[in-house]
């Protein structure tokens, strides 16, 4: 082989190597552009702190750590005696108020009758006075008798004015209202409802379905309203916080699909999610002592940004996840959207407190009717 042929062979080999390298780089970048992965991902979710709404002494504990509870299930109970006594007093106050308001209405009727009687007396006194006035100058009646009739007439007018003022005052207390709607009765009814509600709150119930953890409550312990006694982890309120490197954020957008693998279940079980949010700052920014990089020995460190990934409820029911579990996340970055997700509907809610006053109106009506 001469030098010319050797040179052509070298050129062909070099060209093939270059083409192969270009193809490798192209497919590598093509594959990289489609997916972004991270092993720095963990399961997050809501942790509901169970707190009593009233002060009291714990008498019963119905659940313990790791136990699954349903919505509205009793978790613990407080001593009811003080609350029952307070409710009985509120019932008595309501009955007493109803009687007093009834007396107000009766007092109006009494004053109206008294006004009619005094008005009749005033008409009679006026007639007597006018008759005597016509004949006193002719000696038909004595001057003393005439003066007595005049005084009687003026006295009845004064009495009529007094009863009219009393009637106005009495009517002001009951006008434009009924016995059930009177402000004093409404105030007593509100106090009764509050005591009834406090009694119902001696039973602390689960606001949602989940698993109990961190139980601190003990039987016989005096507890205060608002102090956490245990925690509840809803299994259907889980998501993943994946910490992607800042160099990968240029590819991530809301709505992109994510494939996740949990260390708990292994690679055979795959979870499918969707990016629903990017935190507005890295973890170091929100730490107690944010880093200050103004020193002379500064070293650049690649930061990571938490990305929130929503999970499918059907997969969570089949393979439940728990807070803090490690996950591997691979995001398909082909889909691109810049629109932030907003919602006008509640994300989480409970209805266990809606029926706490059930039956109280019937009790109030019974107290009013019995008076």
C-alpha positions as CSV (number, residue, x, y, z in Angstrom):
1,X,0.0,0.0,0.0
2,X,1.5,3.3,-1.1
3,X,1.4,6.5,0.9
4,X,-1.5,7.8,-1.2
5,X,-3.8,4.9,-0.4
6,X,-2.7,4.9,3.3
7,X,-3.7,8.6,3.5
8,X,-7.1,7.9,2.0
9,X,-7.7,5.1,4.5
10,X,-6.7,7.4,7.4
11,X,-9.1,10.0,6.1
12,X,-12.0,7.5,5.8
13,X,-11.4,6.1,9.3
14,X,-11.2,9.6,10.8
15,X,-14.3,10.7,9.0
16,X,-16.2,7.6,10.2
17,X,-15.0,8.3,13.8
18,X,-16.1,11.9,13.6
19,X,-19.6,10.9,12.2
20,X,-20.0,8.3,14.9
21,X,-19.0,10.8,17.6
22,X,-21.4,13.3,16.3
23,X,-24.2,10.7,16.2
24,X,-23.4,9.7,19.8
25,X,-23.4,13.3,21.0
26,X,-26.7,14.0,19.1
27,X,-28.5,11.0,20.5
28,X,-27.1,11.6,23.9
29,X,-28.3,15.2,23.9
30,X,-31.6,14.2,22.4
31,X,-32.2,11.7,25.1
32,X,-31.1,14.1,27.8
33,X,-33.4,16.8,26.5
34,X,-36.4,14.5,26.9
35,X,-35.8,13.4,30.5
36,X,-34.4,14.9,33.6
37,X,-33.8,12.7,36.6
38,X,-33.0,13.0,40.3
39,X,-32.6,10.6,43.2
40,X,-32.9,13.4,45.7
41,X,-36.7,13.1,46.1
42,X,-38.9,12.3,49.1
43,X,-42.5,11.8,49.9
44,X,-44.3,14.7,51.5
45,X,-47.8,15.2,52.8
46,X,-50.1,16.8,55.3
47,X,-49.7,16.1,59.0
48,X,-52.8,17.1,60.9
49,X,-52.2,18.0,64.5
50,X,-55.1,16.8,66.6
51,X,-56.0,19.4,69.2
52,X,-59.0,19.6,71.6
53,X,-61.3,22.6,71.3
54,X,-62.0,22.8,75.0
55,X,-59.9,22.5,78.2
56,X,-60.5,19.3,80.2
57,X,-59.2,16.0,81.6
58,X,-58.7,13.1,79.2
59,X,-60.9,10.2,80.3
60,X,-60.8,7.9,77.3
61,X,-58.4,7.2,74.4
62,X,-59.9,5.3,71.5
63,X,-56.8,5.0,69.2
64,X,-53.1,4.5,69.3
65,X,-50.1,5.0,67.0
66,X,-50.1,3.3,63.6
67,X,-53.9,2.8,63.8
68,X,-56.0,3.6,60.7
69,X,-59.0,5.8,61.5
70,X,-62.0,6.9,59.4
71,X,-63.6,10.4,59.1
72,X,-65.5,11.3,62.2
73,X,-64.2,8.4,64.3
74,X,-63.7,9.3,68.0
75,X,-60.1,9.7,69.0
76,X,-60.3,10.7,72.6
77,X,-62.9,12.0,75.1
78,X,-62.7,14.6,77.9
79,X,-64.5,14.6,81.2
80,X,-68.1,15.9,80.6
81,X,-69.3,16.7,84.1
82,X,-68.4,20.4,84.1
83,X,-69.8,20.8,80.6
84,X,-73.1,19.1,81.5
85,X,-73.5,21.4,84.6
86,X,-72.8,24.5,82.4
87,X,-75.4,23.2,79.9
88,X,-78.0,22.7,82.7
89,X,-77.4,26.3,83.9
90,X,-77.7,27.6,80.4
91,X,-81.1,25.7,80.1
92,X,-82.3,27.3,83.3
93,X,-81.2,30.8,82.2
94,X,-83.1,30.3,78.9
95,X,-86.2,29.2,80.8
96,X,-85.9,32.2,83.2
97,X,-85.4,34.6,80.3
98,X,-88.5,33.2,78.4
99,X,-90.6,33.8,81.5
100,X,-89.3,37.4,81.9
101,X,-90.0,38.2,78.2
102,X,-93.5,36.7,78.5
103,X,-94.0,39.0,81.5
104,X,-93.0,41.9,79.2
105,X,-95.7,41.1,76.7
106,X,-98.2,40.6,79.5
107,X,-97.2,44.0,81.1
108,X,-98.0,45.7,77.8
109,X,-101.5,44.2,77.8
110,X,-101.9,45.3,81.4
111,X,-100.9,48.8,80.6
112,X,-103.2,49.0,77.7
113,X,-106.1,47.9,79.9
114,X,-105.0,50.4,82.5
115,X,-104.9,53.1,79.9
116,X,-108.5,52.3,78.8
117,X,-109.7,52.5,82.4
118,X,-108.0,55.8,83.0
119,X,-109.2,57.1,79.7
120,X,-112.8,56.3,80.8
121,X,-112.2,58.0,84.1
122,X,-110.8,61.0,82.2
123,X,-113.9,61.2,80.0
124,X,-116.2,61.1,83.0
125,X,-114.1,63.6,84.9
126,X,-114.2,65.9,81.9
127,X,-118.0,65.7,81.7
128,X,-118.4,66.3,85.4
129,X,-116.1,69.3,85.2
130,X,-117.9,70.8,82.1
131,X,-121.3,70.3,83.8
132,X,-120.2,72.1,86.9
133,X,-118.5,74.8,85.0
134,X,-121.7,75.7,83.3
135,X,-123.7,76.1,86.5
136,X,-121.2,77.2,89.1
137,X,-121.7,80.9,88.2
138,X,-125.5,80.5,88.7
139,X,-125.0,78.8,92.1
140,X,-126.1,75.4,90.8
141,X,-123.0,73.9,92.6
142,X,-120.8,75.1,95.2
143,X,-117.4,76.5,94.4
144,X,-115.8,73.8,96.4
145,X,-117.5,71.0,94.5
146,X,-116.5,72.7,91.2
147,X,-112.9,72.9,92.3
148,X,-112.9,69.2,93.3
149,X,-114.2,68.3,89.8
150,X,-111.5,70.4,88.2
151,X,-108.8,68.8,90.3
152,X,-110.2,65.3,89.6
153,X,-110.2,66.0,85.8
154,X,-106.6,67.3,85.8
155,X,-105.5,64.4,87.9
156,X,-107.0,61.8,85.5
157,X,-105.3,63.6,82.6
158,X,-102.0,63.4,84.5
159,X,-102.6,59.7,85.2
160,X,-103.4,59.1,81.6
161,X,-100.1,60.8,80.5
162,X,-98.1,58.7,83.0
163,X,-99.6,55.4,81.8
164,X,-99.0,56.4,78.2
165,X,-95.3,56.9,78.9
166,X,-95.2,53.6,80.7
167,X,-96.9,51.9,77.8
168,X,-94.4,53.4,75.3
169,X,-91.5,52.1,77.4
170,X,-93.1,48.7,77.7
171,X,-93.9,48.5,74.0
172,X,-90.3,49.5,73.1
173,X,-89.2,46.3,74.8
174,X,-91.4,44.0,72.7
175,X,-92.4,45.9,69.6
176,X,-91.5,44.3,66.2
177,X,-90.5,41.0,67.7
178,X,-92.0,37.7,69.1
179,X,-91.2,35.7,72.1
180,X,-88.8,33.4,70.2
181,X,-87.1,36.3,68.4
182,X,-86.8,38.7,71.3
183,X,-83.2,39.9,71.8
184,X,-83.0,38.6,75.4
185,X,-84.3,35.2,74.3
186,X,-81.9,35.1,71.3
187,X,-79.0,35.9,73.7
188,X,-80.1,33.1,76.0
189,X,-80.5,30.7,73.1
190,X,-77.0,31.6,71.9
191,X,-75.5,30.9,75.3
192,X,-77.4,27.6,75.4
193,X,-76.0,26.6,72.0
194,X,-72.5,27.5,73.1
195,X,-72.7,25.3,76.1
196,X,-74.3,22.5,74.0
197,X,-71.4,22.9,71.5
198,X,-68.8,22.7,74.2
199,X,-70.3,19.5,75.5
200,X,-70.2,18.0,72.0
201,X,-66.5,19.0,71.7
202,X,-65.6,16.8,74.6
203,X,-65.4,14.1,72.0
204,X,-62.4,14.7,69.7
205,X,-63.0,13.2,66.2
206,X,-60.8,12.5,63.2
207,X,-61.1,15.2,60.6
208,X,-60.2,12.9,57.8
209,X,-59.2,9.3,57.0
210,X,-55.6,8.5,58.0
211,X,-53.1,6.9,60.3
212,X,-52.4,8.0,63.9
213,X,-48.9,8.9,65.0
214,X,-47.1,10.9,67.7
215,X,-49.7,10.2,70.4
216,X,-49.0,12.2,73.5
217,X,-52.4,12.1,75.2
218,X,-52.6,10.0,78.4
219,X,-55.7,9.1,80.5
220,X,-56.1,11.5,83.4
221,X,-54.0,14.3,81.9
222,X,-55.4,17.8,82.0
223,X,-55.2,19.3,78.5
224,X,-55.7,22.7,77.1
225,X,-57.5,23.7,74.0
226,X,-55.2,24.1,71.0
227,X,-52.4,21.8,72.4
228,X,-51.5,18.9,70.1
229,X,-52.3,15.5,71.6
230,X,-51.5,13.3,68.5
231,X,-51.0,13.6,64.8
232,X,-53.0,12.2,61.8
233,X,-51.4,11.5,58.4
234,X,-54.0,11.4,55.6
235,X,-52.8,8.7,53.1
236,X,-54.6,10.3,50.2
237,X,-52.9,13.7,50.7
238,X,-49.4,12.7,49.6
239,X,-47.0,14.3,47.0
240,X,-43.3,14.2,46.2
241,X,-40.8,16.9,46.7
242,X,-38.0,16.3,44.1
243,X,-34.9,18.4,44.5
244,X,-33.6,19.0,41.0
245,X,-30.3,20.7,40.4
246,X,-30.4,24.3,39.2
247,X,-28.8,23.3,35.9
248,X,-31.8,21.1,35.2
249,X,-34.5,23.8,35.9
250,X,-34.3,25.2,32.4
251,X,-36.0,22.0,31.2
252,X,-38.7,21.8,33.9
253,X,-42.2,23.2,33.4
254,X,-45.6,22.8,35.1
255,X,-47.7,20.0,33.7
256,X,-44.8,17.7,32.7
257,X,-45.3,14.0,33.5
258,X,-43.0,12.3,36.0
259,X,-42.3,8.6,36.5
260,X,-41.3,7.7,40.1
261,X,-39.9,4.7,41.8
262,X,-40.0,4.2,45.6
263,X,-37.3,2.4,47.5
264,X,-40.1,0.9,49.5
265,X,-41.6,-1.0,46.6
266,X,-38.7,-1.2,44.3
267,X,-38.5,-0.8,40.5
268,X,-41.4,-3.1,39.8
269,X,-43.9,-0.6,41.1
270,X,-43.9,2.7,39.2
271,X,-45.8,5.8,40.3
272,X,-47.0,8.4,37.8
273,X,-47.2,12.0,38.6
274,X,-47.2,15.6,37.3
275,X,-45.3,18.7,38.2
276,X,-47.7,21.1,39.9
277,X,-45.3,23.6,41.4
278,X,-41.8,24.9,41.7
279,X,-40.7,26.4,45.0
280,X,-39.7,30.1,44.7
281,X,-36.4,29.4,46.5
282,X,-33.9,26.8,47.3
283,X,-33.8,25.0,50.7
284,X,-30.8,27.0,51.9
285,X,-32.7,30.3,51.5
286,X,-35.4,29.1,53.9
287,X,-33.1,27.7,56.5
288,X,-32.8,29.2,60.0
289,X,-29.4,30.6,59.1
290,X,-29.3,31.5,55.4
291,X,-25.7,31.2,53.9
292,X,-23.7,34.4,53.5
293,X,-21.3,34.0,50.5
294,X,-19.4,37.2,51.0
295,X,-16.3,35.7,52.4
296,X,-13.0,35.4,50.4
297,X,-12.9,31.6,50.6
298,X,-16.2,31.2,48.8
299,X,-16.8,27.9,46.9
300,X,-19.6,27.5,44.4
301,X,-22.0,24.8,45.2
302,X,-24.7,23.6,42.8
303,X,-28.1,24.4,44.4
304,X,-31.2,22.3,44.3
305,X,-34.8,23.5,44.0
306,X,-37.8,21.6,45.4
307,X,-40.3,20.7,42.7
308,X,-43.7,19.5,43.8
309,X,-45.0,16.4,42.0
310,X,-48.7,15.4,42.4
311,X,-49.4,11.6,42.5
312,X,-52.3,9.6,41.2
313,X,-54.9,8.7,43.9
314,X,-55.6,5.3,42.3
315,X,-51.9,4.3,42.6
316,X,-51.7,5.6,46.2
317,X,-54.6,3.4,47.2
318,X,-53.0,0.4,45.7
319,X,-49.5,1.1,47.1
320,X,-49.7,3.6,50.0
321,X,-46.7,5.8,50.6
322,X,-45.5,7.3,53.9
323,X,-43.9,10.6,54.8
324,X,-40.1,10.8,54.2
325,X,-39.7,7.8,51.9
326,X,-37.0,8.1,49.3
327,X,-38.1,8.3,45.6
328,X,-36.4,8.4,42.3
329,X,-38.0,10.8,39.8
330,X,-37.6,11.0,36.0
331,X,-39.4,13.9,34.3
332,X,-40.4,14.0,30.7
333,X,-39.4,17.5,29.6
334,X,-41.0,17.5,26.1
335,X,-44.1,19.2,27.3
336,X,-43.6,22.9,27.8
337,X,-46.1,25.4,29.4
338,X,-45.5,28.6,31.3
339,X,-49.0,28.9,32.8
340,X,-49.2,28.7,36.6
341,X,-51.9,26.5,38.1
342,X,-54.5,28.2,40.2
343,X,-57.7,26.9,41.8
344,X,-60.8,28.4,43.3
345,X,-62.0,25.2,45.0
346,X,-60.8,24.1,48.4
347,X,-57.8,21.8,48.3
348,X,-58.6,20.1,51.6
349,X,-61.7,20.3,53.8
350,X,-63.7,18.3,56.4
351,X,-67.3,18.3,57.4
352,X,-67.2,16.6,60.8
353,X,-67.9,19.9,62.6
354,X,-71.1,20.7,60.6
355,X,-73.4,18.6,62.6
356,X,-72.2,19.4,66.1
357,X,-75.4,21.5,66.8
358,X,-77.7,18.8,65.5
359,X,-80.7,18.5,67.8
360,X,-80.1,21.8,69.7
361,X,-83.0,23.7,68.1
362,X,-85.4,21.0,69.2
363,X,-84.1,21.2,72.7
364,X,-84.5,25.0,72.7
365,X,-88.1,24.8,71.4
366,X,-89.0,22.3,74.1
367,X,-87.6,24.7,76.8
368,X,-89.6,27.6,75.4
369,X,-92.9,25.7,75.0
370,X,-92.6,24.3,78.6
371,X,-92.6,27.8,80.1
